[in-house]
Amino acid sequence: MHFILISKKECFKDEYINQDLLNSSTAPSLISRETVKMEISNFIVYVYPYDHIDHEVRDYSYYNDTGRLLICNGLVYINNSQRDRDICKFFDDNTNSTYFGDYQLISIDKDGNGFLKTPPLSLRQLFYYEDENCQVLATEIKLIVDGIQKFREKTFVHHFDIDFMEDSIFREWKPRKFPKNTIFKEIKRIFPQDIKYFNEGRIIIEINSIDIPEWFINAFNKDKNGLYDDYYKFLLNITEKSLVSLKPNIKNIIIGLTGGFDSRLNAAILSKICKKHHIPLISYTAGRDNHPDVILAKKVAKILNIPHFHHTPPNKDFSNTKSYNDYALTFYLAQGDWNSKDYIPKYYREMSSRPSPLIDSKIEPAIGAFPVNESEIYQIGFAGYKRYNQNKIHSGCRWLARRVISHQNFVFPLFFTEYEMWFALLYGEEGKETYKEFVYEILKRSEPKLLDISFVGDLLPQTDTDTYLTEIDSKHHDKEPFLWDYNYVSEKLKPILKKKFDELTKNEKSILKLIDLNELDYFLNENINRILELYNKNRINLKECFKRLLKEKFSGKYPRNKTMLKLTKARDAYITKTQILMDFAVVADKKSFEEIEKYALENVN
């Protein structure tokens, strides 16, 4: 389910929101079968339910009358059992119970009071926007940008957040300086652990930390083996109950299998339960024949005795962003939270009533890893147990969350819940690498033979199995060259890049102008600022300053023309940054995701 919740202020008028769009089932990125509009107090709520796997219907996933509004989005368990299917009874009987799963629970009464409960780690995102007319909470950025008319007054480049762009480009996988920011400066990210509630018609957000329950800490320190025994039984129990209840709606479970930790854990658990209850489970790997993911995935599938399909990309290279249209499509799907280095070459903007990608024992190359049939679940390797610090938790709630929900309506949160996160945080106190004990403990209990197969680019300290090649071998897939257009980026992003450039003094700007270094150069090449700082501190003279700046200009770190660039295994730092900049530049002159959709999706083959 997707939803957008609008709290109207006194000056609010109906024309402040795009009602035609919000009343459409095509409002979110994934098309729903219907739109449900609900109102209570001064709140307007649009929900977009999906009913293909877990039936998101009235009285089960949402409810509204004159007294209250209720929403249950996602899988939630109460005291280790499945929740009551009657949403009113569920909310009435379990307000003080222990919740487990990946969910968003909303309750609002006629006076505008209530709560929004989420677990501290979630694949379900939440974003906040406020202006003089309203406050808004939504499960995706697109619903805010397209649903609030004020956004259409300016093109995207005037909404872009330069701090977010810097984080994305220079600290992509490092701790972000602005973790709550999004690509749009007016829209902030609400993390799952934050406190969220409603008070007299107002949305209240309070920043909150993650607390590990005292009982879990004690069990971890006193009897770790016993804790793993209990956790493993709990994991099997919840997974089995869920899959059995969903079985009538599942045609296939397709698991993306690699040579690493995450998908192997998924396969070990799912294969055991799927065999027991005759639920079709299929494993899938894409890449060249000699890629370590392909080689090891075949071995894992053989031990688990599950079908394995191997897709070799056309020309043995993965698709890449070769046109402006490709970049627009990526931005449409990613909404700023990931980029074209993870380009998806195929996307259908329609309800998923199409045939399975598994056709005659082959995977249709254009579709790739993503299922297109509404009765299939695509399960990738979630990794809650790797979130051993706050930055990695933020990354999971940002990059992984959007990456998963960009192409599927139903998410089964295996190994991405607060339990795995608690393990990770406690291991984090002992040292960076100790979290891998989690992998060992689960595989030891589920399928010990999988411990005898080496892991790609990483060691499991608790075994004697050597690593299979290096980490860069596991992460690198040969890809087609991508489009880079220096003048295009410089022109399209100049209004936002100029903000950083304008921080320079008049003299500094004059120096750069003489060298023919512009706003894009100054933003992209951090050495330029370092050279200017040396000059300002009298550590180098003007002649040396010019000499060093000219060297940077002709360094060849990135081309100053329109060309196709090849990503090599070495991963040149500047080359990867150029691809991210193209994402932002291609949509800079758009005013809505509807415009991007028209531009990008009309040409999807």
C-alpha positions in Angstrom: 0.0 0.0 0.0 1.0 3.6 -0.7 -0.7 6.5 1.0 -0.6 10.3 1.3 -1.9 12.0 4.5 -2.7 15.7 4.3 -3.3 17.9 7.4 -5.2 21.0 6.3 -4.3 24.3 7.9 -6.9 27.1 8.3 -6.0 28.8 5.0 -6.2 25.5 3.1 -8.2 25.4 -0.2 -9.0 22.4 -2.3 -7.1 23.8 -5.2 -3.8 23.5 -3.2 -3.7 19.8 -4.0 -3.9 18.0 -7.3 -7.2 16.1 -6.6 -7.5 14.6 -10.1 -4.1 13.0 -9.8 -4.5 11.9 -6.1 -7.9 10.3 -7.0 -6.2 8.2 -9.6 -4.8 4.7 -9.0 -1.8 5.8 -11.1 -0.8 8.4 -8.5 2.0 6.3 -6.9 4.9 4.9 -8.9 3.2 1.5 -8.9 -0.3 1.4 -10.2 -3.0 0.3 -7.7 -6.3 -1.3 -8.7 -8.2 1.5 -6.9 -7.9 4.7 -4.9 -9.6 5.2 -1.6 -10.1 8.7 -0.2 -10.9 9.0 3.5 -11.4 12.1 5.7 -11.5 12.7 9.4 -11.1 15.8 11.5 -9.0 18.1 9.2 -7.2 15.2 7.6 -7.5 14.0 4.0 -6.0 10.6 3.3 -5.6 8.8 0.0 -4.7 5.1 0.1 -3.6 3.0 -2.8 -4.1 -0.7 -1.9 -2.6 -3.7 -3.7 -4.4 -7.0 -3.4 -2.4 -9.4 -5.4 -0.4 -11.2 -2.6 -1.7 -9.9 0.7 -5.2 -8.7 0.2 -5.2 -5.0 1.1 -8.9 -4.4 1.4 -11.4 -2.4 3.5 -11.7 -3.7 7.1 -8.4 -5.6 6.8 -5.9 -2.9 5.7 -7.9 0.3 6.2 -11.1 1.5 7.8 -12.9 4.8 8.2 -16.1 6.1 9.8 -17.1 9.3 11.6 -15.3 8.2 14.7 -11.9 7.1 13.5 -9.5 6.2 10.6 -7.3 3.1 10.7 -4.5 2.0 8.3 -2.4 -1.2 8.5 0.3 -1.1 5.8 2.6 -4.2 5.7 3.1 -7.4 7.5 2.7 -7.2 11.3 2.6 -9.9 13.9 1.3 -9.6 17.5 3.1 -11.5 20.2 4.6 -13.9 17.7 1.2 -14.6 16.0 -0.5 -13.3 12.9 -2.7 -10.3 13.6 -6.5 -10.4 13.6 -7.9 -9.9 10.1 -10.5 -7.5 11.5 -8.6 -4.2 11.5 -10.9 -2.7 14.2 -10.4 -5.6 16.5 -6.7 -5.6 15.8 -6.3 -2.0 16.9 -8.7 -2.3 19.8 -7.2 -5.5 21.3 -3.5 -5.0 20.8 -2.6 -1.4 21.6 -0.1 -2.5 24.3 1.2 -5.6 22.6 4.6 -6.4 21.1 4.6 -5.9 17.4 7.0 -7.6 14.9 7.4 -7.2 11.1 7.6 -4.4 8.6 4.6 -2.2 9.0 3.0 1.3 9.3 0.1 1.5 11.7 -2.1 4.7 11.6 -4.9 5.6 14.0 -6.7 9.0 14.0 -9.8 9.8 15.9 -12.5 12.5 15.2 -10.6 15.1 17.3 -7.5 14.7 15.1 -5.5 12.8 17.7 -3.7 9.5 17.2 -0.5 7.7 16.3 1.7 6.4 13.5 3.6 3.3 14.7 6.5 1.7 12.7 9.4 -0.6 13.6 12.8 1.0 14.0 14.0 -0.6 10.7 11.8 -0.7 7.7 11.6 -1.1 3.9 8.5 1.2 4.0 9.5 4.8 3.6 7.9 7.9 4.9 8.4 11.6 3.8 7.3 14.9 5.3 6.4 18.2 3.7 5.0 21.4 5.1 4.0 24.8 3.8 1.6 27.6 4.8 -1.4 25.5 3.6 -0.8 22.0 4.9 1.3 19.3 6.4 1.9 16.1 4.5 3.1 12.6 5.2 3.5 10.2 2.2 5.1 6.8 1.5 6.9 8.2 -1.5 8.3 11.5 -2.8 6.3 11.3 -6.0 3.0 11.6 -4.2 4.0 14.9 -2.6 5.7 16.4 -5.6 2.8 15.5 -8.0 0.0 15.9 -5.3 0.9 19.4 -4.0 0.3 22.1 -6.6 2.9 24.4 -5.2 5.7 22.1 -6.6 4.6 22.9 -10.1 5.4 26.6 -9.8 9.1 26.0 -10.4 11.2 23.4 -12.2 13.0 20.7 -10.3 16.4 22.4 -10.3 15.0 25.1 -8.1 13.7 22.5 -5.6 16.9 20.5 -5.6 18.9 20.3 -2.4 22.6 21.0 -2.9 23.5 19.4 0.4 21.8 16.1 -0.7 23.5 16.3 -4.0 26.9 16.6 -2.3 26.1 13.7 0.0 25.0 11.6 -2.9 28.1 12.3 -5.0 30.9 12.6 -2.5 29.6 10.4 0.4 27.4 7.9 -1.5 28.2 5.0 0.9 29.9 7.0 3.6 28.1 8.6 6.6 25.8 11.3 5.2 26.1 14.8 6.7 22.4 15.3 6.0 20.8 11.8 6.3 17.2 13.2 6.6 17.5 15.3 3.4 16.0 14.2 0.1 16.7 15.4 -3.5 14.0 18.0 -2.9 14.9 20.6 -0.2 11.3 21.0 0.9 10.8 17.3 1.6 12.4 15.6 4.6 12.9 11.9 5.3 11.2 10.5 8.4 13.2 7.5 9.7 11.3 4.5 11.1 12.6 5.0 14.7 11.3 8.6 14.8 8.3 9.3 17.0 5.2 10.2 14.9 1.8 11.2 16.2 -1.2 13.4 15.6 -2.4 16.1 18.0 -5.5 18.1 17.4 -5.2 17.8 13.7 -1.5 18.5 13.5 1.3 16.1 12.5 4.0 15.9 15.1 7.5 14.4 14.4 10.1 13.9 17.0 13.6 12.7 16.3 14.3 9.5 18.3 17.1 7.0 18.9 16.9 3.2 18.7 16.7 1.4 21.9 17.6 -2.3 22.2 15.3 -4.1 24.7 17.0 -4.9 28.0 16.0 -8.5 27.8 17.7 -8.9 24.4 20.9 -7.3 25.7 21.0 -9.6 28.7 20.3 -12.7 26.6 23.0 -11.7 24.1 25.6 -11.2 26.9 24.7 -14.2 29.1 23.5 -16.9 26.7 24.1 -16.0 23.1 23.7 -19.6 21.9 20.3 -19.8 23.6 19.2 -16.5 22.1 20.1 -17.8 18.6 18.1 -21.0 19.3 15.0 -19.0 20.3 15.5 -16.5 17.5 15.9 -19.2 14.8 12.7 -21.0 16.0 10.8 -17.7 16.0 12.1 -16.9 12.5 11.0 -20.3 11.1 7.6 -20.0 12.9 6.8 -16.6 11.6 8.0 -17.2 8.0 6.1 -20.5 7.8 2.9 -19.0 9.1 3.2 -16.1 6.7 3.9 -18.3 3.6 1.2 -20.8 4.4 -1.4 -18.0 4.8 -0.2 -16.4 1.5 0.2 -19.7 -0.4 -3.1 -19.5 -2.3 -2.0 -16.2 -3.8 1.6 -17.2 -4.7 2.5 -18.6 -8.1 6.3 -18.5 -7.6 8.8 -17.1 -5.1 11.9 -16.0 -7.1 15.0 -15.5 -5.1 17.9 -13.4 -6.4 20.9 -15.6 -5.5 24.5 -14.4 -5.4 27.7 -15.6 -3.8 27.5 -13.4 -0.8 25.9 -13.7 2.7 22.4 -12.2 2.3 20.7 -14.3 -0.4 22.3 -17.5 1.0 20.5 -16.9 4.3 17.2 -16.2 2.5 17.6 -19.4 0.4 18.4 -21.5 3.4 15.2 -20.5 5.2 12.8 -20.3 2.3 13.9 -23.6 0.7 13.2 -25.5 3.9 9.6 -24.0 4.3 8.7 -24.0 0.6 9.6 -27.7 0.2 7.5 -28.6 3.2 4.4 -26.8 1.9 5.0 -27.3 -1.8 5.4 -23.6 -2.6 7.4 -23.1 -5.9 10.8 -21.5 -5.2 13.1 -20.6 -8.0 16.6 -19.1 -7.7 18.0 -16.6 -10.3 21.4 -15.1 -11.0 22.5 -12.7 -13.8 26.0 -12.2 -15.0 28.8 -13.7 -17.1 29.5 -17.4 -16.8 32.8 -16.7 -14.9 31.4 -14.2 -12.5 31.8 -15.4 -8.9 28.1 -14.7 -8.1 27.1 -17.1 -10.9 29.6 -19.8 -10.0 28.7 -19.9 -6.3 25.0 -19.4 -6.8 24.8 -22.6 -8.8 26.6 -24.5 -6.0 24.2 -23.1 -3.4 21.1 -24.0 -5.5 22.5 -27.5 -6.0 22.9 -28.1 -2.3 19.4 -26.8 -1.5 18.0 -28.7 -4.5 16.1 -25.7 -5.9 15.8 -24.8 -9.6 18.4 -22.2 -10.7 18.2 -19.9 -13.8 21.2 -18.1 -15.1 20.7 -15.0 -17.3 23.7 -13.9 -19.4 23.2 -10.3 -20.5 23.2 -9.5 -24.3 26.8 -9.1 -25.5 27.7 -10.3 -22.0 27.6 -6.7 -20.7 24.8 -5.3 -18.5 22.7 -2.5 -19.8 23.7 1.1 -19.0 22.4 4.6 -19.4 23.1 5.3 -23.0 20.5 8.1 -23.5 18.8 11.0 -21.6 15.7 8.9 -21.6 17.5 6.2 -19.6 18.5 8.7 -16.9 15.0 10.0 -16.7 13.6 6.5 -16.2 16.1 5.9 -13.4 15.2 9.1 -11.6 11.5 8.3 -12.0 12.0 4.9 -10.2 14.7 6.0 -7.7 13.2 9.4 -6.7 16.7 10.4 -5.7 17.5 7.5 -3.3 19.7 5.5 -5.8 21.2 6.3 -9.1 21.9 5.2 -12.6 24.9 3.0 -11.6 22.0 0.6 -10.8 20.2 1.2 -14.0 17.1 -0.9 -14.6 16.6 -1.3 -18.4 13.0 -2.4 -18.3 10.0 -0.9 -16.5 6.2 -1.4 -17.1 3.9 1.4 -16.0 0.8 -0.7 -15.8 -0.8 -3.2 -13.5 1.2 -6.4 -13.3 -1.1 -8.9 -15.2 1.7 -9.9 -17.6 3.3 -13.3 -18.0 6.0 -14.5 -15.8 9.6 -13.7 -16.8 10.3 -17.4 -16.5 9.4 -18.5 -19.9 10.3 -22.0 -21.2 13.0 -22.3 -18.5 14.6 -19.0 -19.6 14.6 -15.5 -18.3 13.5 -12.8 -20.7 16.7 -10.7 -21.0 15.0 -7.3 -21.2 13.1 -7.9 -18.0 16.1 -9.0 -15.9 15.7 -10.0 -12.3 12.4 -8.4 -11.6 9.1 -10.4 -11.7 6.2 -9.0 -13.7 3.5 -11.4 -12.7 1.2 -10.2 -9.9 1.2 -13.6 -8.2 5.0 -13.8 -7.9 7.3 -12.6 -5.1 10.8 -11.5 -5.8 12.9 -11.9 -2.7 16.4 -10.3 -2.6 19.0 -10.5 0.1 17.9 -8.1 2.8 20.6 -7.4 5.4 19.3 -6.1 8.7 22.1 -7.9 10.5 24.6 -5.7 8.7 23.2 -2.4 10.2 25.7 -2.2 13.0 25.7 1.6 13.2 23.3 4.5 12.6 24.7 5.3 9.2 24.1 1.8 7.9 20.6 1.8 9.3 19.9 5.1 7.5 21.3 3.6 4.3 19.0 0.6 4.6 16.0 2.9 5.1 17.0 5.0 2.2 18.8 3.1 -0.6 17.7 -0.5 0.0 14.1 0.5 0.8 13.6 2.5 -2.3 15.4 0.0 -4.4 13.1 -2.8 -3.3 9.7 -1.0 -3.5 10.5 0.7 -6.8 9.4 -2.5 -8.7 7.2 -4.5 -6.5 4.0 -4.0 -4.4 4.5 -6.7 -1.8 7.6 -7.0 0.4 8.4 -10.0 2.6 10.9 -8.6 5.1 13.0 -11.7 5.7 16.2 -10.7 7.6 15.3 -7.0 7.6 13.5 -6.5 10.9 14.4 -5.1 14.3 15.6 -8.4 15.6 18.4 -8.6 13.1 19.2 -5.0 13.7 19.5 -5.6 17.4 22.0 -8.3 16.7 23.9 -6.0 14.4 24.1 -3.1 16.9 25.3 -5.3 19.7 28.0 -6.8 17.4 28.9 -3.3 16.4 30.0 -2.6 19.9 32.5 -5.4 19.6 34.0 -4.5 16.3 33.1 -4.0 12.6 33.5 -7.6 11.4 31.9 -9.5 14.3 28.4 -9.2 12.9 29.2 -12.0 10.5 28.7 -14.4 13.4 25.0 -13.9 12.7 25.5 -15.6 9.2 27.3 -18.5 10.7 24.8 -19.1 13.5 21.8 -19.1 11.1 23.4 -21.3 8.4 24.7 -23.7 11.1 21.1 -24.2 12.3 19.4 -24.2 8.8 21.8 -25.8 6.3 25.4 -26.3 7.5 26.5 -27.6 4.1 26.3 -24.0 2.9 29.1 -23.0 5.2 31.4 -25.2 3.2 30.9 -23.1 0.1 33.2 -20.0 0.1 31.7 -16.5 0.0 32.5 -14.0 -2.7 35.0 -11.4 -1.6 34.5 -12.0 2.1 35.6 -14.3 4.8 33.4 -15.9 7.4 35.7 -16.0 10.4 33.9 -18.9 12.2 34.8 -21.3 9.4 38.0 -22.5 7.6 36.6 -21.7 4.2 38.6 -19.2 2.2 37.1 -16.3 0.4 36.3 -16.6 -3.3 38.3 -14.0 -5.2 38.2 -10.4 -4.0 35.4 -8.0 -2.9 35.8 -6.0 -6.1 35.4 -9.1 -8.2 32.0 -9.7 -6.5 30.8 -6.2 -7.0 31.9 -5.6 -10.6 29.8 -6.7 -13.5 30.9 -5.6 -17.0 28.5 -2.9 -18.2 28.0 -1.0 -21.4 29.5 2.5 -21.6 27.2 5.3 -20.3 26.4 8.7 -21.6 28.2 11.8 -20.2 27.4 15.2 -21.5 29.5 17.9 -19.8 27.9 21.0 -21.4 24.4 19.5 -20.8 25.0 19.0 -17.1 26.7 22.4 -16.7 23.7 24.2 -18.3 20.9 22.2 -16.7 22.3 22.3 -13.2 23.8 25.8 -13.2 21.0 27.3 -11.0 21.7 24.9 -8.2 25.5 24.6 -8.7 25.7 28.4 -8.7 24.8 28.4 -5.0 28.0 26.8 -4.0 30.0 28.8 -6.6 28.6 32.1 -5.2 30.2 31.4 -1.8 33.5 32.3 -3.5 34.9 35.8 -3.3 34.9 38.1 -6.3 38.7 37.5 -6.7 38.4 33.7 -6.6 35.6 33.8 -9.2 37.8 36.0 -11.4 40.7 33.5 -11.2 38.5 30.6 -12.1 37.0 32.5 -15.0 40.4 33.2 -16.4 41.2 29.5 -16.3 37.8 28.7 -17.8 36.6 26.6 -14.8 32.9 26.9 -14.2 30.3 26.1 -11.6 30.3 22.4 -12.5 34.1 22.1 -12.3 34.1 23.8 -8.9 31.4 21.4 -7.6 32.8 18.2 -9.1 36.5 18.7 -8.5 37.3 19.2 -4.8 40.9 20.0 -5.6 39.9 23.3 -7.0 38.7 24.6 -3.6 41.8 23.2 -1.9 44.1 25.1 -4.3 42.1 28.4 -3.7 42.4 27.8 0.0 46.2 27.4 -0.2 46.4 30.7 -2.2 44.2 32.6 0.3 46.4 31.4 3.2 49.5 32.6 1.3 50.9 29.1 1.1 51.2 29.4 -2.7 51.5 32.5 -4.8 49.2 33.5 -7.7 51.5 32.0 -10.3 51.5 28.7 -8.6 47.7 28.9 -8.1 47.2 29.4 -11.8 49.6 26.5 -12.6 47.8 24.1 -10.3 44.4 25.1 -11.5 45.4 24.6 -15.1 46.7 21.2 -14.3 43.3 20.3 -12.8 41.6 21.6 -15.9 43.6 19.4 -18.2 43.9 16.4 -15.8 41.4 14.3 -17.7 39.6 13.3 -14.5 36.4 13.7 -16.4 35.8 14.7 -20.1 34.7 18.2 -20.9 32.7 17.1 -23.8 29.8 14.7 -24.7 31.0 11.1 -24.8 30.4 7.5 -23.7 32.4 6.5 -20.6 33.4 3.0 -19.6 33.2 1.9 -16.0 36.2 -0.4 -15.2 36.8 -2.6 -12.3 39.1 0.2 -10.9 36.1 2.4 -10.6 37.6 5.8 -11.2 36.1 8.1 -8.5 35.3 11.0 -10.9 33.8 8.8 -13.6 31.2 7.4 -11.2 30.3 10.9 -10.0 29.5 12.0 -13.5 26.9 9.4 -13.9 25.1 10.5 -10.8 25.1 14.2 -12.0 23.5 13.1 -15.2 20.5 11.7 -13.2 19.8 15.1 -11.7 20.5 17.1 -14.9 18.1 15.2 -17.2 15.1 16.0 -15.0 16.2 19.5 -13.9 13.8 21.3 -16.2 10.7 19.1 -15.2 8.0 20.2 -12.8 6.5 16.9 -11.9 7.0 13.2 -12.1 4.1 13.1 -14.5 6.3 15.1 -16.9 9.2 12.6 -16.4 6.8 9.7 -16.9 5.6 11.2 -20.2 9.2 11.9 -21.3 10.8 8.6 -20.2 8.1 5.9 -20.3 6.7 6.7 -23.7 9.9 5.3 -25.2 10.3 2.2 -23.1 10.3 -0.8 -25.4 
